């Protein structure tokens, strides 16, 4: 019986130690990610939605394997990472990197202030209103044309706080942000950020979409 109690105590102590180490690692990762411009809501050692999406965004931006998992290798990479730079400067704008599947919000000083993971057009065929179309996200220089605060119930699914930059193509919140392109052409961003994001951007703001 004494031996059994010692085994139980050892398991409890191991679990507590592992949890403490994990929380410490998460806290360090959140601090590093935030310092690099990745969107973290709160640096507290608790892996919320923003933490998980920031890890994926980092892996995408650094062209690492997109696992979404924080481990020793990812922490080491974070410690060595350099602050990302945008492709364009000048006035405040948005950059959407299709190849890396990330979005950069850039201020008027040419500094990236927020980085988000995205999911863009899958380039696959889909049918809408009896017609076949290609799920393509247009490339080029655009401007935000209009915004809808709240939810737009569209034929292909709900768009949360969309900012349209080319016809019916918008940057909008979505419950599904896979690590690869999967949308019908829009630029999906995580739900934790869509309400804040739409208030940070405005009609007339430039949007650069590139490979």
Secondary structure as GFF3:
##gff-version 3
##sequence-region A 1 211
A	DSSP	alpha_helix	2	35	.	.	.	ID=ss1
A	DSSP	alpha_helix	49	61	.	.	.	ID=ss2
A	DSSP	alpha_helix	72	80	.	.	.	ID=ss3
A	DSSP	beta_strand	93	97	.	.	.	ID=ss4
A	DSSP	beta_strand	102	106	.	.	.	ID=ss5
A	DSSP	beta_strand	112	117	.	.	.	ID=ss6
A	DSSP	beta_strand	125	128	.	.	.	ID=ss7
A	DSSP	beta_strand	131	134	.	.	.	ID=ss8
A	DSSP	beta_strand	140	143	.	.	.	ID=ss9
A	DSSP	beta_strand	146	147	.	.	.	ID=ss10
A	DSSP	beta_strand	151	154	.	.	.	ID=ss11
A	DSSP	beta_strand	157	166	.	.	.	ID=ss12
A	DSSP	beta_strand	169	174	.	.	.	ID=ss13
A	DSSP	beta_strand	187	190	.	.	.	ID=ss14
A	DSSP	alpha_helix	191	200	.	.	.	ID=ss15
A	DSSP	beta_strand	206	210	.	.	.	ID=ss16
###
